[in-house]
Amino acid sequence: MISSIQQPLQVNSTLSTLLAELGEECEKVVFLLSQLKLANLTDDQKGDILAELTGSICHLHVHTEYLPELLEDEMLTLPDDADSD
């Protein structure tokens, strides 16, 4: 069962920081996408949202460049299934 109390991520500190930042940026992207769905946006508002979305997507791209390797390193620290018997 997942607890409603927020616990620190049980991974190394670098990965924990990167994942927390990733979560924050993803929340920002979801918010911006919801803003684009609003009715009656002016062209200026739409342009501002698209500009922020572009920045967030670029940030995500750079931010996640080495994330697969860090996740793999973390997975390698986990015990093998055979060891847990």
PyMOL commands that set and color helices and strands:
alter all, ss='L'
color gray80, all
select helices_A, chain A and resi 13-36+43-63+67-76+81-84
alter helices_A, ss='H'
color red, helices_A
deselect
rebuild
show_as cartoon
